[in-house]
Amino acid sequence: MHLSSLFKDKAYAFAQAGNPEDDCNFARKLLGKTHPDLNIKNLFLWQVGDNYDSFLVTDCDQQSFKLKISLSDIEGVLKKESVVLRRSACCSLPVFVGYGTTKIGDEVAYLLTQIPNGESVRSEGRSSLMSNLDLFLEGYWTFVKSPNVKPTYKKIINHFTKNLIPENTLPKESCDALRNYSDYDLCKQFLGDLGSDITNRFKDLQKDLNQKCHGGLSLDSIFYYGKGFYFEDLHNVCMGHPYIDFCDLLIELGGSKENDISLWRRFCGSGLIPEDRELYEKIYQMCIRKKLADLLISYIKEIYVYGSFRYENIFYIADSFSHAYVRFSTIESFKKNKDFIMKTICEPIFGVKA
């Protein structure tokens, strides 16, 4: 069975996690304190994330805003995003309105931006990007060629591989649950092997990673609004290489690998950058392993940290996994641990043996 067939011609609906009414009241209280001149007409909870919750806000002039609130922004995700927005201001990014911390009971961090009225490529459908590829490329290169930033992709990789160790990213009770319900030692070894592989491949590339990129491009960070595209989730923007973004997106789109090179050449031509086939292949091999590791650790967190409560997030993981399954099958460690992966992810999510 081709896993992506499980999603074809099917519609899914999920209840919103958390308590939307209480969350929205909290968001209104925060805006009343930080932006009292914002005349709110509608406000609703859009997404519950690991580092922050997102709200969509409409004012009486029909302008749209996104409010992100973090109760514990230990890693400074919202601060990093605010720096990128102010430094890289362009038509392909939300418009920065305000960032800061304020006390509402406890101290919370917030980021407010003005956005076009659009939908993510995942919600709109993959075809929205492919059917408007020229618009997407125009928006992407406008963003990438805005002023450079200080963080490097090395920092992204180091942080990512460190968090592949379950003890570094899961609370003790979640690690204990993982031990009780799964092959913990195999899981830890597999993720560790993937992390080492990613690190070694990165070291071979590091000297070539000196161009600005998004650093975490996905179907959920690209938004289409009819006249163009804009980009969200900017905390990983860094000095890396546009090939990283291309490969990350290519893997999530799930198209035939036969079309990869023609799309890559179109990507390079649009950005007027050289076609370095050897560098591209090396970056692709790093990115495909990083995506596999990311989906695995994300799924484990959804089950063992969040108690399978965030149904929509689990569905998105399954969607990305199914579309990339054929590509993952070329990775030696994936083939070696296929039985474990199928039992851990595929059978619980899909309800069938893959």
Secondary structure as a PSIPRED ss2 file (coil, helix, strand):
# PSIPRED VFORMAT (PSIPRED V4.0)

   1 M C   1.000  0.000  0.000
   2 H C   1.000  0.000  0.000
   3 L H   0.000  1.000  0.000
   4 S H   0.000  1.000  0.000
   5 S H   0.000  1.000  0.000
   6 L H   0.000  1.000  0.000
   7 F H   0.000  1.000  0.000
   8 K C   1.000  0.000  0.000
   9 D C   1.000  0.000  0.000
  10 K C   1.000  0.000  0.000
  11 A C   1.000  0.000  0.000
  12 Y C   1.000  0.000  0.000
  13 A C   1.000  0.000  0.000
  14 F C   1.000  0.000  0.000
  15 A C   1.000  0.000  0.000
  16 Q C   1.000  0.000  0.000
  17 A C   1.000  0.000  0.000
  18 G C   1.000  0.000  0.000
  19 N C   1.000  0.000  0.000
  20 P H   0.000  1.000  0.000
  21 E H   0.000  1.000  0.000
  22 D H   0.000  1.000  0.000
  23 D H   0.000  1.000  0.000
  24 C H   0.000  1.000  0.000
  25 N H   0.000  1.000  0.000
  26 F H   0.000  1.000  0.000
  27 A H   0.000  1.000  0.000
  28 R H   0.000  1.000  0.000
  29 K H   0.000  1.000  0.000
  30 L H   0.000  1.000  0.000
  31 L H   0.000  1.000  0.000
  32 G H   0.000  1.000  0.000
  33 K H   0.000  1.000  0.000
  34 T H   0.000  1.000  0.000
  35 H C   1.000  0.000  0.000
  36 P C   1.000  0.000  0.000
  37 D C   1.000  0.000  0.000
  38 L C   1.000  0.000  0.000
  39 N C   1.000  0.000  0.000
  40 I E   0.000  0.000  1.000
  41 K E   0.000  0.000  1.000
  42 N E   0.000  0.000  1.000
  43 L E   0.000  0.000  1.000
  44 F E   0.000  0.000  1.000
  45 L E   0.000  0.000  1.000
  46 W E   0.000  0.000  1.000
  47 Q E   0.000  0.000  1.000
  48 V E   0.000  0.000  1.000
  49 G C   1.000  0.000  0.000
  50 D C   1.000  0.000  0.000
  51 N C   1.000  0.000  0.000
  52 Y C   1.000  0.000  0.000
  53 D E   0.000  0.000  1.000
  54 S E   0.000  0.000  1.000
  55 F E   0.000  0.000  1.000
  56 L E   0.000  0.000  1.000
  57 V E   0.000  0.000  1.000
  58 T E   0.000  0.000  1.000
  59 D E   0.000  0.000  1.000
  60 C C   1.000  0.000  0.000
  61 D C   1.000  0.000  0.000
  62 Q C   1.000  0.000  0.000
  63 Q C   1.000  0.000  0.000
  64 S E   0.000  0.000  1.000
  65 F E   0.000  0.000  1.000
  66 K E   0.000  0.000  1.000
  67 L E   0.000  0.000  1.000
  68 K E   0.000  0.000  1.000
  69 I E   0.000  0.000  1.000
  70 S E   0.000  0.000  1.000
  71 L C   1.000  0.000  0.000
  72 S C   1.000  0.000  0.000
  73 D C   1.000  0.000  0.000
  74 I C   1.000  0.000  0.000
  75 E C   1.000  0.000  0.000
  76 G C   1.000  0.000  0.000
  77 V H   0.000  1.000  0.000
  78 L H   0.000  1.000  0.000
  79 K H   0.000  1.000  0.000
  80 K H   0.000  1.000  0.000
  81 E H   0.000  1.000  0.000
  82 S H   0.000  1.000  0.000
  83 V H   0.000  1.000  0.000
  84 V H   0.000  1.000  0.000
  85 L H   0.000  1.000  0.000
  86 R H   0.000  1.000  0.000
  87 R H   0.000  1.000  0.000
  88 S C   1.000  0.000  0.000
  89 A C   1.000  0.000  0.000
  90 C C   1.000  0.000  0.000
  91 C C   1.000  0.000  0.000
  92 S C   1.000  0.000  0.000
  93 L C   1.000  0.000  0.000
  94 P C   1.000  0.000  0.000
  95 V E   0.000  0.000  1.000
  96 F E   0.000  0.000  1.000
  97 V E   0.000  0.000  1.000
  98 G E   0.000  0.000  1.000
  99 Y E   0.000  0.000  1.000
 100 G E   0.000  0.000  1.000
 101 T E   0.000  0.000  1.000
 102 T E   0.000  0.000  1.000
 103 K E   0.000  0.000  1.000
 104 I C   1.000  0.000  0.000
 105 G C   1.000  0.000  0.000
 106 D C   1.000  0.000  0.000
 107 E E   0.000  0.000  1.000
 108 V E   0.000  0.000  1.000
 109 A E   0.000  0.000  1.000
 110 Y E   0.000  0.000  1.000
 111 L E   0.000  0.000  1.000
 112 L E   0.000  0.000  1.000
 113 T E   0.000  0.000  1.000
 114 Q E   0.000  0.000  1.000
 115 I E   0.000  0.000  1.000
 116 P C   1.000  0.000  0.000
 117 N C   1.000  0.000  0.000
 118 G C   1.000  0.000  0.000
 119 E E   0.000  0.000  1.000
 120 S E   0.000  0.000  1.000
 121 V H   0.000  1.000  0.000
 122 R H   0.000  1.000  0.000
 123 S H   0.000  1.000  0.000
 124 E H   0.000  1.000  0.000
 125 G C   1.000  0.000  0.000
 126 R H   0.000  1.000  0.000
 127 S H   0.000  1.000  0.000
 128 S H   0.000  1.000  0.000
 129 L H   0.000  1.000  0.000
 130 M H   0.000  1.000  0.000
 131 S C   1.000  0.000  0.000
 132 N C   1.000  0.000  0.000
 133 L H   0.000  1.000  0.000
 134 D H   0.000  1.000  0.000
 135 L H   0.000  1.000  0.000
 136 F H   0.000  1.000  0.000
 137 L H   0.000  1.000  0.000
 138 E H   0.000  1.000  0.000
 139 G H   0.000  1.000  0.000
 140 Y H   0.000  1.000  0.000
 141 W H   0.000  1.000  0.000
 142 T H   0.000  1.000  0.000
 143 F H   0.000  1.000  0.000
 144 V H   0.000  1.000  0.000
 145 K C   1.000  0.000  0.000
 146 S C   1.000  0.000  0.000
 147 P C   1.000  0.000  0.000
 148 N C   1.000  0.000  0.000
 149 V C   1.000  0.000  0.000
 150 K C   1.000  0.000  0.000
 151 P C   1.000  0.000  0.000
 152 T E   0.000  0.000  1.000
 153 Y H   0.000  1.000  0.000
 154 K H   0.000  1.000  0.000
 155 K H   0.000  1.000  0.000
 156 I H   0.000  1.000  0.000
 157 I H   0.000  1.000  0.000
 158 N H   0.000  1.000  0.000
 159 H H   0.000  1.000  0.000
 160 F H   0.000  1.000  0.000
 161 T H   0.000  1.000  0.000
 162 K H   0.000  1.000  0.000
 163 N C   1.000  0.000  0.000
 164 L C   1.000  0.000  0.000
 165 I C   1.000  0.000  0.000
 166 P H   0.000  1.000  0.000
 167 E H   0.000  1.000  0.000
 168 N H   0.000  1.000  0.000
 169 T H   0.000  1.000  0.000
 170 L C   1.000  0.000  0.000
 171 P C   1.000  0.000  0.000
 172 K H   0.000  1.000  0.000
 173 E H   0.000  1.000  0.000
 174 S H   0.000  1.000  0.000
 175 C H   0.000  1.000  0.000
 176 D H   0.000  1.000  0.000
 177 A H   0.000  1.000  0.000
 178 L H   0.000  1.000  0.000
 179 R H   0.000  1.000  0.000
 180 N H   0.000  1.000  0.000
 181 Y H   0.000  1.000  0.000
 182 S C   1.000  0.000  0.000
 183 D C   1.000  0.000  0.000
 184 Y H   0.000  1.000  0.000
 185 D H   0.000  1.000  0.000
 186 L H   0.000  1.000  0.000
 187 C H   0.000  1.000  0.000
 188 K H   0.000  1.000  0.000
 189 Q H   0.000  1.000  0.000
 190 F H   0.000  1.000  0.000
 191 L H   0.000  1.000  0.000
 192 G H   0.000  1.000  0.000
 193 D H   0.000  1.000  0.000
 194 L H   0.000  1.000  0.000
 195 G H   0.000  1.000  0.000
 196 S H   0.000  1.000  0.000
 197 D H   0.000  1.000  0.000
 198 I H   0.000  1.000  0.000
 199 T H   0.000  1.000  0.000
 200 N H   0.000  1.000  0.000
 201 R H   0.000  1.000  0.000
 202 F H   0.000  1.000  0.000
 203 K H   0.000  1.000  0.000
 204 D H   0.000  1.000  0.000
 205 L H   0.000  1.000  0.000
 206 Q H   0.000  1.000  0.000
 207 K H   0.000  1.000  0.000
 208 D H   0.000  1.000  0.000
 209 L C   1.000  0.000  0.000
 210 N C   1.000  0.000  0.000
 211 Q E   0.000  0.000  1.000
 212 K E   0.000  0.000  1.000
 213 C E   0.000  0.000  1.000
 214 H C   1.000  0.000  0.000
 215 G C   1.000  0.000  0.000
 216 G C   1.000  0.000  0.000
 217 L C   1.000  0.000  0.000
 218 S C   1.000  0.000  0.000
 219 L C   1.000  0.000  0.000
 220 D C   1.000  0.000  0.000
 221 S C   1.000  0.000  0.000
 222 I E   0.000  0.000  1.000
 223 F E   0.000  0.000  1.000
 224 Y E   0.000  0.000  1.000
 225 Y C   1.000  0.000  0.000
 226 G C   1.000  0.000  0.000
 227 K C   1.000  0.000  0.000
 228 G C   1.000  0.000  0.000
 229 F E   0.000  0.000  1.000
 230 Y E   0.000  0.000  1.000
 231 F E   0.000  0.000  1.000
 232 E C   1.000  0.000  0.000
 233 D C   1.000  0.000  0.000
 234 L C   1.000  0.000  0.000
 235 H C   1.000  0.000  0.000
 236 N C   1.000  0.000  0.000
 237 V C   1.000  0.000  0.000
 238 C E   0.000  0.000  1.000
 239 M E   0.000  0.000  1.000
 240 G E   0.000  0.000  1.000
 241 H C   1.000  0.000  0.000
 242 P H   0.000  1.000  0.000
 243 Y H   0.000  1.000  0.000
 244 I H   0.000  1.000  0.000
 245 D H   0.000  1.000  0.000
 246 F H   0.000  1.000  0.000
 247 C H   0.000  1.000  0.000
 248 D H   0.000  1.000  0.000
 249 L H   0.000  1.000  0.000
 250 L H   0.000  1.000  0.000
 251 I H   0.000  1.000  0.000
 252 E H   0.000  1.000  0.000
 253 L H   0.000  1.000  0.000
 254 G C   1.000  0.000  0.000
 255 G C   1.000  0.000  0.000
 256 S C   1.000  0.000  0.000
 257 K H   0.000  1.000  0.000
 258 E H   0.000  1.000  0.000
 259 N H   0.000  1.000  0.000
 260 D H   0.000  1.000  0.000
 261 I H   0.000  1.000  0.000
 262 S H   0.000  1.000  0.000
 263 L H   0.000  1.000  0.000
 264 W H   0.000  1.000  0.000
 265 R H   0.000  1.000  0.000
 266 R H   0.000  1.000  0.000
 267 F H   0.000  1.000  0.000
 268 C H   0.000  1.000  0.000
 269 G H   0.000  1.000  0.000
 270 S H   0.000  1.000  0.000
 271 G H   0.000  1.000  0.000
 272 L C   1.000  0.000  0.000
 273 I C   1.000  0.000  0.000
 274 P C   1.000  0.000  0.000
 275 E C   1.000  0.000  0.000
 276 D C   1.000  0.000  0.000
 277 R H   0.000  1.000  0.000
 278 E H   0.000  1.000  0.000
 279 L H   0.000  1.000  0.000
 280 Y H   0.000  1.000  0.000
 281 E H   0.000  1.000  0.000
 282 K H   0.000  1.000  0.000
 283 I H   0.000  1.000  0.000
 284 Y H   0.000  1.000  0.000
 285 Q H   0.000  1.000  0.000
 286 M H   0.000  1.000  0.000
 287 C H   0.000  1.000  0.000
 288 I H   0.000  1.000  0.000
 289 R H   0.000  1.000  0.000
 290 K H   0.000  1.000  0.000
 291 K H   0.000  1.000  0.000
 292 L H   0.000  1.000  0.000
 293 A H   0.000  1.000  0.000
 294 D H   0.000  1.000  0.000
 295 L H   0.000  1.000  0.000
 296 L H   0.000  1.000  0.000
 297 I H   0.000  1.000  0.000
 298 S H   0.000  1.000  0.000
 299 Y H   0.000  1.000  0.000
 300 I H   0.000  1.000  0.000
 301 K H   0.000  1.000  0.000
 302 E H   0.000  1.000  0.000
 303 I H   0.000  1.000  0.000
 304 Y H   0.000  1.000  0.000
 305 V C   1.000  0.000  0.000
 306 Y C   1.000  0.000  0.000
 307 G C   1.000  0.000  0.000
 308 S C   1.000  0.000  0.000
 309 F C   1.000  0.000  0.000
 310 R C   1.000  0.000  0.000
 311 Y H   0.000  1.000  0.000
 312 E H   0.000  1.000  0.000
 313 N H   0.000  1.000  0.000
 314 I H   0.000  1.000  0.000
 315 F H   0.000  1.000  0.000
 316 Y H   0.000  1.000  0.000
 317 I H   0.000  1.000  0.000
 318 A H   0.000  1.000  0.000
 319 D H   0.000  1.000  0.000
 320 S H   0.000  1.000  0.000
 321 F H   0.000  1.000  0.000
 322 S H   0.000  1.000  0.000
 323 H H   0.000  1.000  0.000
 324 A H   0.000  1.000  0.000
 325 Y H   0.000  1.000  0.000
 326 V H   0.000  1.000  0.000
 327 R H   0.000  1.000  0.000
 328 F H   0.000  1.000  0.000
 329 S C   1.000  0.000  0.000
 330 T C   1.000  0.000  0.000
 331 I C   1.000  0.000  0.000
 332 E H   0.000  1.000  0.000
 333 S H   0.000  1.000  0.000
 334 F H   0.000  1.000  0.000
 335 K H   0.000  1.000  0.000
 336 K H   0.000  1.000  0.000
 337 N C   1.000  0.000  0.000
 338 K H   0.000  1.000  0.000
 339 D H   0.000  1.000  0.000
 340 F H   0.000  1.000  0.000
 341 I H   0.000  1.000  0.000
 342 M H   0.000  1.000  0.000
 343 K H   0.000  1.000  0.000
 344 T H   0.000  1.000  0.000
 345 I H   0.000  1.000  0.000
 346 C H   0.000  1.000  0.000
 347 E H   0.000  1.000  0.000
 348 P H   0.000  1.000  0.000
 349 I H   0.000  1.000  0.000
 350 F H   0.000  1.000  0.000
 351 G C   1.000  0.000  0.000
 352 V C   1.000  0.000  0.000
 353 K C   1.000  0.000  0.000
 354 A C   1.000  0.000  0.000
